[in-house]
Amino acid sequence: MRKFAELCKYLGVKPAKEIALYFLILALIGGVAVGLYFYRGLNFILVFPAVLALAFTVYYFVRYPLAKLKIEDNLVDEFVKLFTFFGIYIRDGFNVYNALEEIRKYASERFLAMLEQLLEDIEKDKSVAPFVGFGRKFNSLQIKEVMVSVYQMVDEGSGDAYINQFKHLFGKLSDYRHEAETSRKLNRLENLAFLPLAGSGIAMLVLTMGIMEVMGGVMSGL
C-alpha cells in the first residue's frame, strides 16, 4: 500500500480517489453479472464478468508502474533535447550555470522543477553532489556520466578538453536514445500483427456465448 501511495504521489493522483474508483468499477461489473444471471438464468454467464473483473484488476494496478516508467523514459528524452541546447550555449561562451538557466525556458513543468532544484543546490554546494543528485533522478547511467562531465566544466573550467568530453558522452547518450526509439517503433509494429488474432479470439468467444445461450434456451423449453 505504501508503494502504491508513492506511485500515486509521483503521478500526481490521490490514492484514496483511485481506490474508490477501482471499487466503483468493480461494483458495476458485479451489478452487470448479477443482472445477467437473473435475466438469463445461466450460471456459466457469471464466468465472463469474473474474468473481466480479474483482467480489470490486473490492468488497473499495473498501469501505475507502467505510467511511472513512461514518465521516466520521457524525462530521459527531454534531457537529450534540453542538453543539446545546453551544449550549444556552452560552445557560444555561456558558463555552466547560465547555460542551465537558459534551457529552463524549453523545459516541461516536471523537468523545470528538477532544473530549478539543481540550480538551487549548485548555489548552496559547489561540489559534484548536486550534479550527481540530478543524474540519479534518471534511469540512465549515461546521464550520470554526462552530469559528472558537466561538473568538470565547472570545476576545471570550460576548456576544449572538457567540452569535447561532454560532447563525446552526450553523443553516446543521444545515439543510444535514437536506437532505443527505433527499436520501440519496430516493436509496436510487430505487436500490431497480433490484432487480427485477438479479433478472431473475441469473435470466437462471442460465438461460443451465443451457442451456449441458444442451447440453454432449448434445454429450458424441453
Steps between C-alpha positions, in 0.01 A plus 500: 500500500788733578654435159164568337475831687851595385410420140185711524700790644753476217220494242314785668183308587325437832518138630161519672332620182665227292397226745144635511482498120632143493230370736231698316589335169516158669154564642372586151646178360342307789165669433517401133584142601201477735275658238610248236450211742143594591412606146637188326510256790819335376779439750778488240434866411652596836838375379536786255449788750738318738768483228430863413536605865831314528633650176388846612674460837827401335477787251396757761797445729764413240440830318651701790857362476467504121399866510797575728736325259350697212556830682858404584561402139358831379725686746805331348385607153445853628847498657646422157301782342581762765866415536539529124415868557728500805792390283424780252499761777831366636661522156369856470691600815238461774620358829333186636270679743374749239457225241287303748294813565446551127368149428226543763287687246471182289426262789173334592348569841647187661846551348494870584453418869799265482718763331407767752584263783836430335577872469401557861721212614795629295476836677517327840751226416792548262595132501397230253210395728223712334594365156512141621167548679343636183635205299349253747152623411530324164506128430811536286863449598607703197321808633693470826824495298389805301419691820843421647655638180287813542635542855857465369434799275408695814787369710776508240369770268324476166809412300491316170599170663198502734263623230618218274455251784145624551433478125634144489292374796190691392538372143504139627185567703324664205590211266378246755166679539456517125563126469263428790225709338545317170480167683180608681334594171592164347361317804173694473469400135565136590236515773243617244533159334318348800190717453335274237566203730343681794201595286451137398517395865235752602277393211531136604418591861187689395398214271550247783290710736224520236500125443494426873214745550300338220567155644392623842179636352428172320561300817276730700220441249516121529 
